[in-house]
């Protein structure tokens, strides 16, 4: 990421620039390339990405080590001794030149398994490959429950997306990652962006996709009346049962807590039409308190479909049902805390508002 010159303290910047000025321009060019590549870089990637030949690159890196700007943390690796060195080198680059360097680094990384680095460099090069790599890297992050990392990657994917269908689909992915990362306000803004974008195109199908990108109970905050109006309009259309069920769920979730008789009606119709196991899980949430069988079903749905919030909630309710068995309660509580820690779930059962 490019940094502003002001991010580097003036005194440090001036000292570093004087040291860089004593080096040959070719050496500084290679060091700038290394700075764009990251705090630490494989030498072979820099060799493939540089304009200079291999000996020229190695000479430049040797000069960086000798001058105290780089060190060698391991075989075939170079690393800037301090982030400020890297920041100073990057700060003077124009966006155009930095983008060209990202392009060369991404090309040098092709064929490696460093998907995160490929995503980073393709995104900053505004490459046609950026979306694919960013989505792949985000999926790998989500497997590790690193949802904050997935949010950054999917933000890059959205920024480099092209067609309307891809743009809305990526906004839906971003929304899901934001909620899992606990960034509810940001997720609500992402949903608003997707809905308004679809509306500007006159694409009800994309608006439906935006509204149904997330189906789990979420504390959205205050009721958004324009959202309710749009959902009502969409529900007046001819829809397939599965799409209608998901829109009804979105409608009921938006209005939960309001004294509106259409909410229980919409929720019941959604459940009657539902085939999605997540909607069955929503039905269970309504009556799970103290019911061990329903709690166990919730755990099984959460496990089968990798829905951590339901795995946590099911175990919490199994603990409630086992109130007279202290050993079981302690075991289930320990499992809940471990699940919450490893998956990033809030350490409480989900609330619809």
Beta strands, then each sheet from edge to edge (+ up, - down):
strand 1: 40-42
strand 2: 70-71
strand 3: 77-80
sheet 1: 1+ 3- 2+
end
